[in-house]
Amino acid sequence: MAPTDSPLSNSEGLDLPPQVEVIATLLIDPSGKVSEGGTSRPLSSPFDRERFLSFRRWGRCIVVGGRTFQVESYQGSRIPVEVYSYSNRAITSWARELERLKKKYGGRILVEAGPGLLHQLLDADLIDRLYLTRTDRCSSDLESPVFDLNRVMKSGTMKCIESFRVGQDLFETYESLRLA
């Protein structure tokens, strides 16, 4: 699929079924690293960035972890950003917390968290769709968090519903089996 064939052109960013209320995005290198020099930007391509911005247009609230909030730029975000870290919020139930956010913002929760928080949400089967970019560009960042792709591939809770390549990037969409 060429970038111009992507479903990213409408003003809302994405055309998703109404039962899809919580989506997550993540960019990983071949070893699962998510950053280079502390940020994901050096690993990203122009099409990946366009796709990422379409998720932002869709969302009504962004959920991030503390480390992601510190290293990525959320200044000037047009939608509220909810930051979770061990030091500022003790979450005993992610299911209840996401329900609270859905009520507060009317659904359409965008998770831009790093591996730590994303692993928790995936393990609890709280992500409706995961939009994963697997780039061939490699991170040399020894401090980069690493995403465990096995959590998606072998969890039995998600299935790949779309996969296409643009340049050095493989774009995959996984959907929770709860929605089937």
N, C-alpha and C positions, 0 to 999 in steps of 0.2 A: 504494500500500500504506500503510495507516495504521500508526502505531507499534504498535498492539496486534496487528497481523497479522504482525509481524516474527518471524523464527525466533530470537529472542534470549532466550527465557524459560527454557530449561533450565539446570540448575545448573552445567553445564560451560561455558555461554556459547554455544557454537556446536555444531552437528551437522555435522561435515565428514567427507568420505570419508577413510579412513586414509592415502591417498597424499598428502594435503595436509599437509605438515609445516612449511612456512615460509610465514607470511602477513605482510603488511605493511599498515599503516594510514597514511592521510595525509588531512589536511584542507587544502584550498586555496581561496583566493578566486578571483574571475574572472581575475585576472592571474597566478595560480599562486603567489602569496605564501602562506606558511604560518604567519605570526605577526603579532600586533599587540601592540606593547609588549614584544616578546621572547618571548611565549608564544602558543600556539594557542588558549588558553581563550576569549578574547574573540570568536573567529570561530565557536566551537562553539555548537550548539543543544542543548536537553535531549535530543532523540532521538539526535543525534550522540554525545552523552556516554554515553547508555545503550548504544548500539552499541559504542562504544569500550570500555566496561567489560566487555561480553560477550567481547571479544577477550582482555582480561586474564584472565577466568575460564578461557578455553580454554588459554592459554599456560602453558608450563612454564619459560620463560626469555624475557626481554626483551632485545633487541639495540638499542642506541642509539649514536649518535655523541656525541662529546664536548660539542659545543654543545647538543644536545638535553638531555643529562644536566645541564648547567649551568643551563638555563633552565626546565625542566619538573620537577615534583616526583616523585621516585622514593623518597622517604623513606617507610618503612612498606610498601613493596611486598611482597606475599605471595609473590612469585616472584623468583628471582635476576635481577639486571640486569647484563648484560655491556656494558661501555662501550668503545667504539673511537674513538680519535682518532689523528691523525698523531704526536702527541707521546708517547703511551703504548703503542701497539701497531703494529708494522709488519706488515701482512697482505700476504703475497705471493700467497696463493690464497684467495679467499673461499669457493670450493667446499670446500676442505679445512677451512677454519675452521668453516663451517656443519656439515659432517659431524662434526667434533669436538664441537660443541655438541649435535648430535642424540644422539650417543653418551653424552655427559655427562648430559644432561637427559631423554633418552628421546623426543626429537622435540618437536613442537609449539612451534616457535620463532616468537616474535612480534617483528617488526621495527617499532620506533616511531621510526626514524631520520628525520632531515631529508633534504632533497633531495640533498645531497652523497653520503652513504652509500647512500641508496636508489637513486640513479642508477647507482652502481657495481653494486649487486646486480641491478637490472633489466637492465643491459647484459650481465651475465654469465648471464642467465636463471636466477637462483637463487631467485626468488620464485614460489611455487606459486600464491598468490592475493594480489591487491592490492585492498584495500577502500578506495576513494577517496570522500571526501565533497567535493563541489564546492558551496560555499556562494555565495549572492548577496551576502553581507556582504563589504564591501571593507576591506582593510587599508590604513592610511596609513603603515605602518611602512617607512621607506626602507631600513632595515637587514635587513628580512626576507629570508631565503633564498627563492629562487623554484624551484618544481618545473617541469620541462620535460615537459608532458603529451604532447608528440610522442614521447617515449621509449616511451610505452605505446601510443599510438594508431597509430604508424607502424612499430613495431619488428618486427611480424610474429611475435612470440613469445607474445603474449597476445591473448585475445579477451574481449570483454565478455559475461558470462553473466547479469548482472542489472543492472537500472537502475530506480530508482523515486524519486519526489520526496515529501518531507515538508516542508511549509512552504517556507522559502528554500533548502533543501538538496536537491541531487541526489546520491543514493547509488548508486555504481557498484561492481560487483564484476568484476574481471578475473582470468582464470585462464590459467596457462601452457599453451600448446599441447602441451607435453611430457606433460601428464596426460590428453590425449584418447585 
